Protein backbone atom coordinates (compact mmCIF):
# COMPACT_ATOMS: atom_id res chain seq x y z
CA UNK A 1 0.00 0.00 0.00
CA UNK A 2 1.18 3.46 -0.85
CA UNK A 3 3.00 5.10 2.08
CA UNK A 4 1.31 8.45 1.50
CA UNK A 5 -2.12 6.79 1.59
CA UNK A 6 -1.38 5.22 4.97
CA UNK A 7 -0.31 8.56 6.41
CA UNK A 8 -3.50 10.20 5.10
CA UNK A 9 -5.74 7.49 6.69
CA UNK A 10 -3.88 7.82 10.02
CA UNK A 11 -4.25 11.62 10.00
CA UNK A 12 -8.02 11.43 9.29
CA UNK A 13 -8.50 8.83 12.10
CA UNK A 14 -6.77 11.05 14.70
CA UNK A 15 -8.88 14.08 13.74
CA UNK A 16 -12.08 11.99 13.94
CA UNK A 17 -11.28 10.73 17.46
CA UNK A 18 -10.53 14.25 18.73
CA UNK A 19 -13.73 15.68 17.29
CA UNK A 20 -15.78 12.80 18.71
CA UNK A 21 -14.31 13.26 22.21
CA UNK A 22 -14.86 17.01 22.14
CA UNK A 23 -18.45 16.59 20.99
CA UNK A 24 -19.08 13.98 23.71
CA UNK A 25 -17.68 16.30 26.43
CA UNK A 26 -19.85 19.14 25.26
CA UNK A 27 -22.87 16.84 25.08
CA UNK A 28 -22.22 15.49 28.60
CA UNK A 29 -21.80 18.99 30.00
CA UNK A 30 -24.82 20.85 28.70
CA UNK A 31 -26.93 18.53 26.61
CA UNK A 32 -25.96 20.27 23.33
CA UNK A 33 -24.64 18.31 20.31
CA UNK A 34 -22.20 19.42 17.62
CA UNK A 35 -20.51 22.02 19.92
CA UNK A 36 -16.80 22.20 19.24
CA UNK A 37 -13.90 24.63 19.54
CA UNK A 38 -14.89 28.20 20.41
CA UNK A 39 -18.63 27.36 20.81
CA UNK A 40 -17.87 24.69 23.38
CA UNK A 41 -15.67 27.08 25.36
CA UNK A 42 -18.49 29.66 25.42
CA UNK A 43 -21.09 27.15 26.68
CA UNK A 44 -18.70 25.82 29.30
CA UNK A 45 -18.07 29.29 30.71
CA UNK A 46 -21.79 30.03 30.66
CA UNK A 47 -22.62 26.87 32.58
CA UNK A 48 -19.86 27.51 35.13
CA UNK A 49 -21.21 31.03 35.66
CA UNK A 50 -24.78 29.74 36.08
CA UNK A 51 -23.58 27.09 38.54
CA UNK A 52 -21.82 29.77 40.60
CA UNK A 53 -24.89 32.02 40.65
CA UNK A 54 -27.12 29.13 41.74
CA UNK A 55 -24.82 28.16 44.58
CA UNK A 56 -26.63 28.66 47.93
CA UNK A 57 -25.40 31.66 49.89
CA UNK A 58 -24.10 30.72 53.33
CA UNK A 59 -24.04 34.03 55.28
CA UNK A 60 -26.16 37.16 55.64
CA UNK A 61 -25.32 40.20 57.78
CA UNK A 62 -28.10 42.75 58.22
CA UNK A 63 -29.69 45.40 60.39
CA UNK A 64 -33.23 46.61 60.92
CA UNK A 65 -34.77 49.67 59.29
CA UNK A 66 -37.75 49.71 61.65
CA UNK A 67 -36.79 48.46 65.14
CA UNK A 68 -35.26 51.83 66.14
CA UNK A 69 -38.87 52.96 66.61
CA UNK A 70 -39.06 50.56 69.56
CA UNK A 71 -35.67 51.65 70.89
CA UNK A 72 -33.53 48.86 69.42
CA UNK A 73 -30.53 49.08 67.04
CA UNK A 74 -29.51 45.47 66.21
CA UNK A 75 -27.03 43.70 63.95
CA UNK A 76 -28.04 40.20 62.81
CA UNK A 77 -25.92 37.36 61.43
CA UNK A 78 -27.63 34.43 59.69
CA UNK A 79 -25.80 31.23 58.75
CA UNK A 80 -27.04 28.52 56.36
CA UNK A 81 -26.90 25.15 58.14
CA UNK A 82 -28.89 22.97 55.73
CA UNK A 83 -30.96 23.71 52.59
CA UNK A 84 -34.01 24.11 54.83
CA UNK A 85 -32.49 25.66 58.00
CA UNK A 86 -30.73 28.90 58.84
CA UNK A 87 -29.63 30.02 62.30
CA UNK A 88 -29.69 33.73 63.12
CA UNK A 89 -28.33 35.60 66.12
CA UNK A 90 -28.57 39.27 66.96
CA UNK A 91 -26.65 41.74 69.13
CA UNK A 92 -27.24 45.42 69.58
CA UNK A 93 -28.02 48.36 71.82
CA UNK A 94 -31.25 49.83 73.11
CA UNK A 95 -32.10 53.48 73.49
CA UNK A 96 -35.25 55.55 73.84
CA UNK A 97 -38.37 53.48 73.08
CA UNK A 98 -40.61 55.73 70.99
CA UNK A 99 -43.40 53.16 70.70
CA UNK A 100 -43.56 52.74 74.49
CA UNK A 101 -43.61 56.52 74.83
CA UNK A 102 -46.50 56.68 72.37
CA UNK A 103 -48.46 54.12 74.40
CA UNK A 104 -47.80 56.08 77.59
CA UNK A 105 -48.88 59.30 75.90
CA UNK A 106 -52.13 57.76 74.64
CA UNK A 107 -52.82 56.39 78.12
CA UNK A 108 -52.15 59.85 79.56
CA UNK A 109 -54.55 61.52 77.12
CA UNK A 110 -57.42 59.15 77.87
CA UNK A 111 -56.74 58.71 81.58
CA UNK A 112 -59.38 60.01 83.98
CA UNK A 113 -56.67 61.29 86.31
CA UNK A 114 -53.55 62.04 84.22
CA UNK A 115 -50.29 62.71 86.05
CA UNK A 116 -47.71 64.25 83.73
CA UNK A 117 -44.68 63.80 85.97
CA UNK A 118 -45.14 60.01 86.02
CA UNK A 119 -45.51 59.74 82.26
CA UNK A 120 -42.49 58.28 80.45
CA UNK A 121 -43.44 60.11 77.26
CA UNK A 122 -42.67 63.51 78.81
CA UNK A 123 -38.89 63.44 78.99
CA UNK A 124 -38.30 67.18 78.85
CA UNK A 125 -40.17 67.88 82.10
CA UNK A 126 -39.28 64.81 84.15
CA UNK A 127 -35.55 65.05 84.80
CA UNK A 128 -35.08 61.74 82.98
CA UNK A 129 -32.39 60.71 80.49
CA UNK A 130 -31.98 57.61 78.36
CA UNK A 131 -28.90 55.42 78.80
CA UNK A 132 -27.70 52.70 76.43
CA UNK A 133 -28.95 49.19 77.07
CA UNK A 134 -28.47 45.71 75.58
CA UNK A 135 -30.27 43.68 72.90
CA UNK A 136 -29.78 39.91 72.26
CA UNK A 137 -31.82 37.56 70.06
CA UNK A 138 -31.82 34.01 68.70
CA UNK A 139 -33.86 32.83 65.73
CA UNK A 140 -33.90 29.47 63.90
CA UNK A 141 -35.42 29.96 60.44
CA UNK A 142 -37.06 27.12 58.52
CA UNK A 143 -37.20 27.35 54.72
CA UNK A 144 -39.82 24.77 53.58
CA UNK A 145 -38.78 25.11 49.93
CA UNK A 146 -35.20 24.12 50.83
CA UNK A 147 -33.78 27.36 49.43
CA UNK A 148 -32.06 28.79 52.52
CA UNK A 149 -31.15 31.59 52.88
CA UNK A 150 -33.46 33.12 50.28
CA UNK A 151 -37.22 32.88 50.00
CA UNK A 152 -40.12 32.11 52.32
CA UNK A 153 -39.42 31.08 55.92
CA UNK A 154 -41.16 30.31 59.22
CA UNK A 155 -39.35 31.22 62.41
CA UNK A 156 -39.75 31.27 66.19
CA UNK A 157 -37.79 34.14 67.75
CA UNK A 158 -36.56 34.83 71.28
CA UNK A 159 -35.43 38.38 72.16
CA UNK A 160 -34.07 40.02 75.29
CA UNK A 161 -34.03 43.80 75.65
CA UNK A 162 -32.86 45.94 78.54
CA UNK A 163 -33.72 49.64 78.52
CA UNK A 164 -31.79 51.82 80.95
CA UNK A 165 -32.62 55.33 82.20
CA UNK A 166 -31.53 57.76 84.87
CA UNK A 167 -34.16 59.83 86.66
CA UNK A 168 -33.54 62.70 89.05
CA UNK A 169 -34.94 62.81 92.58
CA UNK A 170 -37.42 65.48 93.54
CA UNK A 171 -36.45 68.22 95.98
CA UNK A 172 -38.54 67.37 99.03
CA UNK A 173 -37.44 70.49 100.90
CA UNK A 174 -39.35 72.79 98.58
CA UNK A 175 -43.03 73.55 98.93
CA UNK A 176 -44.24 74.27 95.43
CA UNK A 177 -47.30 76.11 94.25
CA UNK A 178 -46.86 74.54 90.82
CA UNK A 179 -48.27 71.27 89.56
CA UNK A 180 -44.75 70.09 88.63
CA UNK A 181 -41.97 69.04 91.04
CA UNK A 182 -38.49 70.53 91.30
CA UNK A 183 -35.62 68.12 90.68
CA UNK A 184 -32.15 67.80 92.20
CA UNK A 185 -28.95 66.47 90.64
CA UNK A 186 -29.10 63.15 92.52
CA UNK A 187 -30.26 60.39 90.17
CA UNK A 188 -32.09 57.08 90.49
CA UNK A 189 -31.33 54.20 88.06
CA UNK A 190 -34.34 52.91 86.15
CA UNK A 191 -34.60 49.91 83.87
CA UNK A 192 -37.14 48.05 81.79
CA UNK A 193 -36.36 44.40 80.92
CA UNK A 194 -38.34 42.49 78.33
CA UNK A 195 -38.26 38.93 76.99
CA UNK A 196 -40.26 38.51 73.78
CA UNK A 197 -41.24 35.18 72.21
CA UNK A 198 -42.88 35.42 68.79
CA UNK A 199 -43.67 33.07 65.90
CA UNK A 200 -43.00 34.75 62.57
CA UNK A 201 -43.37 34.30 58.84
CA UNK A 202 -41.38 36.24 56.28
CA UNK A 203 -39.47 36.41 53.02
CA UNK A 204 -35.82 37.13 52.37
CA UNK A 205 -34.63 38.38 48.98
CA UNK A 206 -31.01 37.94 47.85
CA UNK A 207 -30.30 40.26 44.94
CA UNK A 208 -27.43 39.84 42.43
CA UNK A 209 -25.89 43.04 43.80
CA UNK A 210 -25.16 41.09 47.02
CA UNK A 211 -27.85 43.08 48.85
CA UNK A 212 -30.38 41.26 51.06
CA UNK A 213 -33.84 42.48 52.01
CA UNK A 214 -36.08 40.78 54.57
CA UNK A 215 -39.68 41.39 55.56
CA UNK A 216 -40.99 39.57 58.64
CA UNK A 217 -44.12 39.68 60.79
CA UNK A 218 -45.40 37.67 63.71
CA UNK A 219 -47.11 37.54 67.10
CA UNK A 220 -46.44 36.16 70.57
CA UNK A 221 -46.12 37.37 74.15
CA UNK A 222 -43.85 39.57 76.26
CA UNK A 223 -42.67 39.30 79.85
CA UNK A 224 -41.77 42.70 81.25
CA UNK A 225 -40.19 43.58 84.58
CA UNK A 226 -39.04 47.05 85.49
CA UNK A 227 -37.99 49.52 88.13
CA UNK A 228 -39.37 53.03 87.71
CA UNK A 229 -39.29 56.25 89.61
CA UNK A 230 -42.70 57.24 90.92
CA UNK A 231 -43.44 60.72 92.26
CA UNK A 232 -46.09 61.26 94.89
CA UNK A 233 -47.74 64.61 95.52
CA UNK A 234 -48.66 65.62 99.08
CA UNK A 235 -50.77 68.67 99.96
CA UNK A 236 -49.34 71.06 102.54
CA UNK A 237 -52.37 72.06 104.61
CA UNK A 238 -52.32 75.30 106.63
CA UNK A 239 -54.53 74.81 109.69
CA UNK A 240 -54.64 78.54 110.37
CA UNK A 241 -55.93 79.63 107.01
CA UNK A 242 -57.64 76.36 106.24
CA UNK A 243 -56.15 76.39 102.76
CA UNK A 244 -53.54 74.39 100.92
CA UNK A 245 -50.18 76.19 100.98
CA UNK A 246 -48.66 74.12 98.18
CA UNK A 247 -47.32 70.65 97.43
CA UNK A 248 -44.40 68.46 98.42
CA UNK A 249 -43.21 65.87 95.93
CA UNK A 250 -41.58 62.71 97.18
CA UNK A 251 -39.63 60.15 95.14
CA UNK A 252 -40.07 56.38 95.35
CA UNK A 253 -38.96 53.33 93.39
CA UNK A 254 -41.62 51.00 92.01
CA UNK A 255 -40.91 47.41 90.90
CA UNK A 256 -43.41 45.57 88.72
CA UNK A 257 -43.75 42.48 86.51
CA UNK A 258 -46.33 42.00 83.78
CA UNK A 259 -47.21 39.94 80.69
CA UNK A 260 -48.84 41.11 77.49
CA UNK A 261 -49.30 40.18 73.81
CA UNK A 262 -46.47 41.16 71.49
CA UNK A 263 -46.55 41.83 67.73
CA UNK A 264 -43.59 41.98 65.37
CA UNK A 265 -43.18 43.79 62.04
CA UNK A 266 -39.60 44.09 60.82
CA UNK A 267 -37.84 45.23 57.65
CA UNK A 268 -34.15 44.30 57.49
CA UNK A 269 -31.47 45.21 54.98
CA UNK A 270 -27.93 43.90 54.63
CA UNK A 271 -25.57 41.91 52.45
CA UNK A 272 -24.74 38.24 51.80
CA UNK A 273 -21.62 36.27 50.99
Secondary structure, DSSP 8 states (H G I E B T S, - for coil): --HHHHHHHHHHHHHHHHHHHHHHHHHHHHS-SS--HHHHHHHHHHHHHHHHHHS---EEEEEESSGGGGTEEEEEEEEEEETTEEEEEEEEEE---HHHHHHHHHHHHH-TT--GGG-TT--TTTTEEEEEEEEEEEEEEE-TTS-TTSEEEEEEEEEEEEEEEEEEEE-TT--BSSSS--EEEEEEEEEEEEEEEEEEEEEEEE-TTSEEEEEEEEEEEEEEEEEEEEEEEEEEEETTTTEEEEEEEEEEEEEEEEEEEEEEEEEEEEEE-
